């Protein structure tokens, strides 16, 4: 990997976010599991190493430990949260339970000058998430910052160039975290900002061509940002050997099928096969209320339809999908022991006997990076900047059983939300805005008659990557207009509510 940064994953849900922040600063980064051999690290020859956080405690017998030799290679190291506690334990310091757990914002005070905090004004707001603390640093280490509850909140051994911090600089809740990471990369590791999305594009095209050879590829095109960029990337790499297939699963937004046909067949000229499988998907979902079962049934049916379609289109060895970093980190521990949050349709619901090998060229990217790549590939801006849409579609925005009537209600309500957000000029300022159909009915009065109909929840969040998100304070006038239109225009709804929860602790989608 040359002079990039190696991120060792100890199970933090933010591991990919660390790698992404490093790339944002123009430095190439790769993630490896915490138990990587020191010899492999030597072969990779990174310019810096970051130890991620994690859910474990170093005080437990089965705590994940890295090879101690990694800390003795002379390569600059930054330990974050669990990474700090690990460094302390492995180098002879002492870690104990904190008298008061810290979760959330805290104010960091500097204890002595450090290149890690160069040009950062103190006190510094940081984001905490830990229940252990450093009782005594290892020999050669000195405290360089503290908070009210953590006397040793940051420490360093300048001679060994090993630094450790108890907070998370990679999350948006640490406003100056980017500056701290930049100090580590450029002041301590002496790296150059020479990695870009253009270089990623060139490398991806080469990798696709090398892997695919003369084989043909079937592309799972949904019309969303991720699969659209995958299709454009593969088309750039292998041309007509790409066959895109669009499956209408009956769980899409209003008019989605026609929109996909116009953009990809008529405007971009891709080889595109349209498949209507709505009845099959809806039959699979009859009586299903558990969101995990929904995802997996949709995932299984999705692959089955693709296999069946492929048989009529010739021989294919590969299936391309738009899996992103958040999909991977929230689904299965692919590159480390990260705790599972949910099974995503692209990774958690695939049957073991599927007939294709997967190509997932975006699995190391976050959403905004995918949009940047789409612009480089020349895709329409309106398509690139569409709000994210879940792979399982409206099935996970209908809480409870999915039926034709509920789908009709949600489609109409969602169309109104999108129209009003666009008309307000706020669409491109919001990460996601959509409607959710709740599994409850409430009493209402319409036209002097009693009603007993469904409630719609409106969800609008701001985020940079989908890993964390805050609810958007939409203007009351806009919320009122959306509510009024939905209640008046959508048969079956008599109440609209607004979701004001953030992620964490809530997720963006309801299921």
C-alpha positions as CSV (number, residue, x, y, z in Angstrom):
1,X,0.0,0.0,0.0
2,X,3.0,2.3,-0.1
3,X,2.8,5.3,2.2
4,X,-0.8,5.0,3.1
5,X,-2.5,4.4,6.5
6,X,-3.3,1.0,7.9
7,X,-6.5,0.9,10.1
8,X,-6.7,-2.1,12.4
9,X,-10.3,-3.0,13.2
10,X,-11.1,-3.9,16.8
11,X,-14.8,-4.0,16.3
12,X,-15.8,-0.3,16.3
13,X,-18.9,0.7,14.3
14,X,-16.8,3.7,13.2
15,X,-13.8,1.8,11.8
16,X,-14.8,2.5,8.2
17,X,-15.5,6.0,9.1
18,X,-11.8,6.4,10.3
19,X,-10.6,5.1,6.9
20,X,-13.0,7.4,5.1
21,X,-11.8,10.5,7.1
22,X,-8.2,9.6,6.2
23,X,-9.1,9.4,2.5
24,X,-10.9,12.7,2.7
25,X,-7.6,14.2,3.7
26,X,-6.0,12.8,0.5
27,X,-4.2,9.9,2.1
28,X,-4.9,6.3,1.0
29,X,-6.1,4.0,3.7
30,X,-6.9,0.3,4.1
31,X,-8.6,-1.7,6.8
32,X,-7.3,-5.0,8.2
33,X,-8.5,-7.2,11.1
34,X,-6.8,-6.5,14.4
35,X,-5.0,-9.9,14.4
36,X,-3.0,-9.2,11.2
37,X,0.5,-10.6,11.4
38,X,3.4,-8.2,12.0
39,X,5.1,-9.6,8.9
40,X,2.1,-8.7,6.7
41,X,2.2,-5.2,8.2
42,X,5.9,-5.0,7.2
43,X,5.0,-6.0,3.6
44,X,2.3,-3.4,3.4
45,X,4.8,-0.8,4.6
46,X,2.2,1.8,5.8
47,X,3.2,5.3,6.7
48,X,1.0,5.3,9.7
49,X,-1.2,2.9,11.7
50,X,-4.5,3.7,13.5
51,X,-6.0,1.3,16.1
52,X,-9.8,1.6,16.1
53,X,-12.2,1.6,19.0
54,X,-14.2,-1.4,19.9
55,X,-17.0,-2.8,22.1
56,X,-14.7,-5.0,24.3
57,X,-12.7,-4.1,27.4
58,X,-9.0,-4.9,27.5
59,X,-9.6,-6.1,31.1
60,X,-11.4,-9.2,29.8
61,X,-9.6,-12.5,29.2
62,X,-10.8,-12.7,25.6
63,X,-10.0,-9.1,24.7
64,X,-8.9,-8.7,21.1
65,X,-5.1,-8.0,21.0
66,X,-2.9,-7.1,18.1
67,X,0.6,-8.4,17.6
68,X,2.8,-6.4,20.1
69,X,5.5,-6.2,17.4
70,X,3.3,-3.8,15.5
71,X,4.0,-1.2,18.2
72,X,7.7,-1.7,17.8
73,X,8.1,-1.2,14.0
74,X,8.9,2.5,14.4
75,X,5.8,3.4,12.4
76,X,3.7,6.2,13.9
77,X,0.6,4.8,15.7
78,X,-2.6,6.5,16.8
79,X,-4.8,4.5,19.2
80,X,-8.5,5.6,19.4
81,X,-10.6,4.7,22.5
82,X,-10.1,0.9,22.8
83,X,-6.9,1.4,20.8
84,X,-5.7,3.7,23.6
85,X,-6.5,1.2,26.3
86,X,-4.9,-1.6,24.3
87,X,-1.6,0.4,23.9
88,X,-1.7,1.0,27.7
89,X,-2.2,-2.6,28.5
90,X,0.3,-4.0,26.0
91,X,3.1,-1.6,27.0
92,X,2.8,-2.0,30.7
93,X,0.4,0.7,31.8
94,X,-2.8,0.1,33.9
95,X,-6.4,0.3,32.7
96,X,-9.4,0.2,35.1
97,X,-13.2,0.8,35.1
98,X,-14.2,4.4,35.1
99,X,-16.0,5.7,38.1
100,X,-18.4,7.4,35.7
101,X,-18.9,6.1,32.1
102,X,-18.6,8.8,29.4
103,X,-20.9,8.7,26.4
104,X,-21.4,11.9,24.5
105,X,-19.8,15.3,24.3
106,X,-17.0,16.4,26.7
107,X,-14.6,19.3,26.9
108,X,-10.9,18.4,26.4
109,X,-8.2,20.5,28.0
110,X,-4.5,20.5,26.9
111,X,-1.9,19.5,29.5
112,X,1.2,20.1,27.4
113,X,2.1,21.0,23.8
114,X,1.8,18.2,21.3
115,X,2.1,17.9,17.5
116,X,-1.2,16.0,17.7
117,X,-3.0,19.2,18.9
118,X,-1.1,21.7,16.8
119,X,-3.2,24.8,15.8
120,X,-6.2,23.4,17.7
121,X,-7.9,25.8,20.1
122,X,-8.5,24.5,23.6
123,X,-10.7,23.5,25.2
124,X,-11.8,21.2,22.4
125,X,-15.2,19.6,22.2
126,X,-14.9,15.8,21.7
127,X,-17.2,12.7,21.5
128,X,-16.8,10.1,24.2
129,X,-17.9,6.5,24.2
130,X,-16.1,4.4,26.9
131,X,-16.5,2.8,30.3
132,X,-12.8,2.2,31.1
133,X,-10.0,4.7,31.8
134,X,-6.3,4.9,32.0
135,X,-5.1,4.6,35.6
136,X,-1.4,4.9,34.8
137,X,0.3,5.4,31.3
138,X,3.0,3.0,30.2
139,X,6.7,3.9,30.8
140,X,7.7,6.7,28.4
141,X,4.2,8.0,27.9
142,X,3.0,11.4,29.2
143,X,-0.6,12.7,29.5
144,X,-1.2,15.5,26.9
145,X,-4.9,16.2,27.5
146,X,-7.7,15.5,30.0
147,X,-11.4,15.9,30.5
148,X,-13.3,16.3,33.8
149,X,-13.8,12.5,34.0
150,X,-10.6,11.3,32.3
151,X,-7.4,12.7,33.8
152,X,-5.5,10.9,31.0
153,X,-7.7,11.5,28.0
154,X,-4.7,11.7,25.6
155,X,-1.1,10.5,25.9
156,X,2.0,10.2,23.8
157,X,5.5,8.8,23.6
158,X,7.1,11.3,21.3
159,X,10.3,9.2,20.9
160,X,8.3,6.1,19.7
161,X,5.8,8.4,17.9
162,X,2.9,6.5,19.5
163,X,-0.2,8.6,20.4
164,X,-3.4,7.6,22.0
165,X,-6.7,9.4,22.6
166,X,-9.8,8.3,24.6
167,X,-12.3,10.1,22.3
168,X,-13.5,9.6,18.7
169,X,-12.0,12.2,16.2
170,X,-13.6,10.5,13.2
171,X,-17.2,11.4,14.1
172,X,-18.9,14.7,13.2
173,X,-19.6,15.3,17.0
174,X,-15.9,16.1,17.4
175,X,-15.8,19.3,15.3
176,X,-12.0,19.6,15.2
177,X,-11.4,15.9,14.8
178,X,-10.5,16.3,11.1
179,X,-7.7,18.8,12.1
180,X,-6.4,16.3,14.7
181,X,-6.3,13.5,12.1
182,X,-4.6,15.9,9.7
183,X,-1.9,16.6,12.4
184,X,-1.3,12.9,12.8
185,X,-1.1,12.3,9.0
186,X,1.0,15.3,8.0
187,X,2.9,16.5,11.1
188,X,3.6,13.1,12.7
189,X,3.5,10.5,9.8
190,X,4.9,13.0,7.2
191,X,2.5,11.7,4.5
192,X,1.5,13.4,1.3
193,X,-2.1,14.1,0.2
194,X,-1.9,12.3,-3.1
195,X,-4.9,10.0,-3.2
196,X,-8.1,11.1,-4.9
197,X,-11.4,9.8,-6.4
198,X,-9.8,10.1,-9.9
199,X,-7.1,7.7,-8.8
200,X,-9.7,5.3,-7.3
201,X,-11.6,5.4,-10.7
202,X,-8.5,4.5,-12.6
203,X,-7.5,1.7,-10.2
204,X,-11.1,0.3,-10.1
205,X,-11.3,0.1,-13.9
206,X,-8.0,-1.8,-14.0
207,X,-9.1,-4.2,-11.2
208,X,-12.4,-4.9,-12.9
209,X,-10.8,-5.6,-16.2
210,X,-8.2,-7.9,-14.6
211,X,-10.8,-9.8,-12.6
212,X,-13.5,-10.1,-15.3
213,X,-11.2,-10.9,-18.2
214,X,-13.4,-11.8,-21.2
215,X,-16.4,-12.9,-19.1
216,X,-19.8,-11.2,-19.1
217,X,-21.2,-9.4,-16.0
218,X,-24.8,-9.2,-14.9
219,X,-25.5,-5.9,-13.1
220,X,-28.2,-5.5,-10.5
221,X,-29.6,-2.1,-11.5
222,X,-32.2,-0.6,-9.1
223,X,-32.0,3.0,-10.4
224,X,-30.6,4.3,-7.1
225,X,-27.3,6.1,-6.8
226,X,-25.2,3.1,-5.9
227,X,-26.3,0.6,-8.5
228,X,-26.3,3.4,-11.2
229,X,-22.7,4.3,-10.4
230,X,-21.8,0.6,-10.5
231,X,-23.4,0.2,-13.9
232,X,-21.6,3.2,-15.3
233,X,-18.3,2.1,-13.9
234,X,-18.6,-1.4,-15.3
235,X,-19.8,0.0,-18.6
236,X,-16.7,2.2,-18.7
237,X,-14.5,-0.8,-17.9
238,X,-15.9,-3.6,-20.0
239,X,-18.4,-2.0,-22.4
240,X,-21.0,-4.3,-24.0
241,X,-20.0,-7.3,-21.9
242,X,-22.1,-5.7,-19.2
243,X,-25.8,-6.7,-19.1
244,X,-27.9,-4.6,-16.7
245,X,-31.1,-6.0,-15.3
246,X,-33.8,-4.0,-13.6
247,X,-36.2,-6.0,-11.4
248,X,-39.4,-4.3,-10.5
249,X,-40.0,-6.0,-7.1
250,X,-43.3,-4.1,-6.5
251,X,-41.7,-2.2,-3.6
252,X,-40.5,0.8,-5.5
253,X,-41.4,4.5,-5.4
254,X,-44.1,5.8,-7.7
255,X,-43.1,5.8,-11.4
256,X,-39.7,4.3,-10.6
257,X,-39.7,1.7,-13.3
258,X,-40.4,4.2,-16.1
259,X,-37.8,6.6,-14.8
260,X,-35.1,3.8,-14.9
261,X,-36.1,2.9,-18.5
262,X,-35.8,6.5,-19.7
263,X,-32.4,7.2,-18.1
264,X,-30.6,4.0,-18.7
265,X,-32.0,2.6,-22.0
266,X,-32.9,5.8,-23.8
267,X,-30.3,8.3,-22.5
268,X,-27.3,6.2,-21.5
269,X,-27.7,3.3,-23.9
270,X,-26.9,0.5,-21.5
271,X,-27.9,-3.1,-22.3
272,X,-30.9,-3.3,-20.0
273,X,-33.4,-6.0,-19.4
274,X,-36.6,-5.0,-17.5
275,X,-38.2,-7.7,-15.3
276,X,-41.6,-7.4,-13.6
277,X,-41.5,-9.7,-10.6
278,X,-43.8,-7.8,-8.3
279,X,-46.2,-10.6,-7.7
280,X,-43.4,-13.0,-6.6
281,X,-42.0,-10.6,-4.1
282,X,-45.3,-9.7,-2.6
283,X,-46.3,-13.3,-2.2
284,X,-43.0,-14.0,-0.3
285,X,-44.0,-11.1,2.1
286,X,-47.5,-12.2,2.9
287,X,-48.0,-12.3,6.6
288,X,-44.4,-11.3,7.3
289,X,-43.9,-8.6,10.0
290,X,-40.3,-9.2,11.2
291,X,-37.9,-6.7,9.4
292,X,-35.1,-9.2,9.3
293,X,-37.3,-11.8,7.6
294,X,-38.5,-9.2,5.2
295,X,-34.9,-8.4,4.2
296,X,-33.8,-11.9,3.8
297,X,-36.9,-13.0,1.8
298,X,-36.4,-10.0,-0.5
299,X,-32.7,-10.9,-0.9
300,X,-33.4,-14.5,-1.7
301,X,-36.1,-13.7,-4.2
302,X,-33.9,-11.0,-5.8
303,X,-31.1,-13.5,-6.5
304,X,-33.5,-16.2,-7.7
305,X,-35.0,-13.7,-10.2
306,X,-31.6,-12.7,-11.4
307,X,-30.5,-16.4,-11.9
308,X,-33.6,-17.1,-13.8
309,X,-33.3,-14.0,-15.9
310,X,-29.6,-14.7,-16.6
311,X,-30.3,-18.1,-18.0
312,X,-32.2,-16.5,-20.8
313,X,-29.5,-13.9,-21.6
314,X,-26.5,-16.2,-22.0
315,X,-23.6,-17.1,-19.8
316,X,-22.6,-14.9,-16.9
317,X,-19.9,-15.5,-14.3
318,X,-20.3,-12.3,-12.3
319,X,-23.0,-10.4,-10.6
320,X,-22.3,-6.7,-9.8
321,X,-23.9,-5.0,-6.8
322,X,-23.7,-1.5,-5.2
323,X,-22.6,-2.6,-1.7
324,X,-21.1,0.3,0.2
325,X,-19.0,0.5,3.4
326,X,-22.0,1.2,5.7
327,X,-23.7,-1.9,4.2
328,X,-20.7,-4.0,5.1
329,X,-20.0,-2.6,8.6
330,X,-23.7,-2.9,9.6
331,X,-24.2,-6.4,8.2
332,X,-21.3,-8.8,8.6
333,X,-17.8,-8.5,10.1
334,X,-16.0,-8.8,6.7
335,X,-12.7,-7.2,7.7
336,X,-12.8,-7.4,11.4
337,X,-14.9,-8.3,14.4
338,X,-17.3,-5.4,14.1
339,X,-20.6,-6.0,15.9
340,X,-23.6,-6.8,13.6
341,X,-26.4,-4.2,13.6
342,X,-28.6,-5.5,10.8
343,X,-28.5,-7.7,7.8
344,X,-28.5,-5.7,4.6
345,X,-30.2,-7.0,1.4
346,X,-26.9,-6.9,-0.4
347,X,-24.9,-8.9,2.1
348,X,-27.0,-10.4,4.8
349,X,-29.7,-12.0,2.7
350,X,-27.8,-13.8,-0.1
351,X,-28.5,-17.5,-0.4
352,X,-25.3,-19.7,-0.1
353,X,-26.0,-21.6,-3.3
354,X,-26.3,-18.5,-5.6
355,X,-24.7,-19.1,-9.0
356,X,-22.7,-15.9,-9.5
357,X,-19.4,-14.5,-8.1
358,X,-19.9,-11.0,-6.7
359,X,-18.3,-7.9,-7.9
360,X,-18.7,-5.0,-5.5
361,X,-16.5,-2.2,-6.6
362,X,-17.9,0.4,-4.2
363,X,-17.7,-1.6,-1.0
364,X,-14.8,0.6,0.2
365,X,-16.7,3.9,-0.4
366,X,-19.2,6.0,1.5
367,X,-22.2,7.6,-0.1
368,X,-20.7,11.0,-0.8
369,X,-17.7,9.4,-2.4
370,X,-20.0,7.4,-4.6
371,X,-21.7,10.6,-5.7
372,X,-18.3,12.1,-6.5
373,X,-17.4,9.0,-8.5
374,X,-20.7,9.3,-10.4
375,X,-19.9,12.8,-11.4
376,X,-16.5,11.7,-12.8
377,X,-18.4,9.0,-14.8
378,X,-20.7,11.7,-16.3
379,X,-24.0,10.5,-14.8
380,X,-26.8,13.1,-14.6
381,X,-26.6,15.3,-11.5
382,X,-30.3,14.7,-10.6
383,X,-29.6,11.0,-10.5
384,X,-26.4,11.3,-8.6
385,X,-27.9,13.5,-5.9
386,X,-31.0,11.5,-5.2
387,X,-31.7,10.6,-1.6
388,X,-30.6,7.1,-0.5
389,X,-33.3,4.4,-0.9
390,X,-33.1,1.1,0.9
391,X,-32.5,-2.1,-1.1
392,X,-35.6,-3.8,0.3
393,X,-37.5,-0.7,-0.8
394,X,-40.8,0.4,0.7
395,X,-41.0,-3.0,2.6
396,X,-38.9,-1.5,5.4
397,X,-40.8,1.7,5.4
398,X,-44.1,-0.1,6.0
399,X,-43.9,-1.2,9.7
400,X,-45.6,-4.5,9.8
401,X,-47.1,-6.6,7.0
402,X,-46.6,-5.4,3.4
403,X,-49.9,-5.4,1.3
404,X,-51.0,-3.8,-2.0
405,X,-53.2,-1.3,-0.1
406,X,-50.4,-0.3,2.3
407,X,-48.0,0.1,-0.6
408,X,-50.4,2.3,-2.5
409,X,-50.9,4.5,0.6
410,X,-47.1,4.8,1.2
411,X,-46.3,5.6,-2.4
412,X,-48.7,8.4,-2.6
413,X,-47.6,9.9,0.8
414,X,-43.9,9.5,-0.2
415,X,-44.5,11.3,-3.5
416,X,-46.0,14.3,-1.6
417,X,-43.0,14.4,0.8
418,X,-40.6,14.4,-2.1
419,X,-42.5,17.0,-4.1
420,X,-42.8,19.4,-1.2
421,X,-39.2,19.0,-0.2
422,X,-38.1,19.7,-3.7
423,X,-40.4,22.7,-4.1
424,X,-39.1,24.2,-0.8
425,X,-35.5,24.2,-2.2
426,X,-34.3,22.0,0.6
427,X,-33.9,18.7,-1.2
428,X,-30.1,18.9,-1.8
429,X,-29.5,20.1,1.8
430,X,-31.1,17.0,3.3
431,X,-29.5,13.5,3.4
432,X,-32.9,11.7,3.3
433,X,-36.5,12.6,3.5
434,X,-39.3,10.1,3.2
435,X,-42.6,8.8,4.6
436,X,-43.2,5.7,6.8
437,X,-46.5,3.9,7.2
438,X,-47.1,3.0,10.8
439,X,-49.0,-0.2,11.8
440,X,-51.4,1.7,14.0
441,X,-54.8,3.4,13.3
442,X,-56.3,6.3,15.1
443,X,-59.6,8.0,15.3
444,X,-60.2,11.1,13.2
445,X,-63.0,13.3,11.9
446,X,-63.3,14.1,8.1
447,X,-66.3,15.6,6.6
448,X,-68.3,15.4,9.9
449,X,-67.7,11.6,9.8
450,X,-65.7,9.5,12.1
451,X,-62.6,7.9,10.6
452,X,-60.3,5.1,11.8
453,X,-57.2,5.3,9.5
454,X,-53.5,4.9,9.4
455,X,-50.8,7.3,10.6
456,X,-47.9,8.4,8.4
457,X,-44.5,9.4,10.0
458,X,-42.3,11.9,8.2
459,X,-38.5,11.3,8.5
460,X,-35.9,13.9,7.4
461,X,-32.3,13.7,8.5
462,X,-29.0,15.4,7.8
463,X,-25.9,13.3,7.6
464,X,-22.6,13.0,5.7
465,X,-22.2,9.3,5.5
466,X,-25.3,7.6,7.0
467,X,-23.3,6.3,10.0
468,X,-24.6,9.1,12.2
469,X,-27.5,11.4,11.5
470,X,-29.5,14.3,13.1
471,X,-33.1,15.1,12.4
472,X,-33.8,18.1,10.3
473,X,-35.7,21.0,11.7
474,X,-38.0,21.5,8.8
475,X,-40.0,24.7,8.8
476,X,-43.4,24.4,10.5
477,X,-45.0,25.9,7.3
478,X,-43.5,23.1,5.2
479,X,-44.5,20.4,7.7
480,X,-48.0,21.8,7.8
481,X,-48.2,21.7,4.0
482,X,-47.0,18.1,3.8
483,X,-49.4,17.0,6.5
484,X,-52.3,18.8,4.9
485,X,-51.7,17.3,1.5
486,X,-51.2,13.8,2.7
487,X,-54.4,13.8,4.8
488,X,-56.4,15.4,2.0
489,X,-55.0,13.5,-0.9
490,X,-54.1,10.0,0.4
491,X,-57.1,7.8,1.1
492,X,-56.5,5.8,4.3
493,X,-54.5,8.3,6.3
494,X,-55.9,10.7,8.9
495,X,-52.8,11.6,10.9
496,X,-49.2,12.7,10.2
497,X,-46.4,12.8,12.8
498,X,-42.8,14.0,12.6
499,X,-39.8,11.8,13.7
500,X,-37.3,13.9,15.7
501,X,-34.9,11.1,16.7
502,X,-31.2,11.0,15.8
503,X,-28.8,8.2,14.9
504,X,-27.6,6.9,17.3
505,X,-29.6,5.8,19.1
506,X,-32.2,5.4,16.4
507,X,-31.5,4.2,12.8
508,X,-32.4,6.3,9.8
509,X,-34.9,3.7,8.5
510,X,-37.6,2.4,10.8
511,X,-36.9,-1.2,10.0
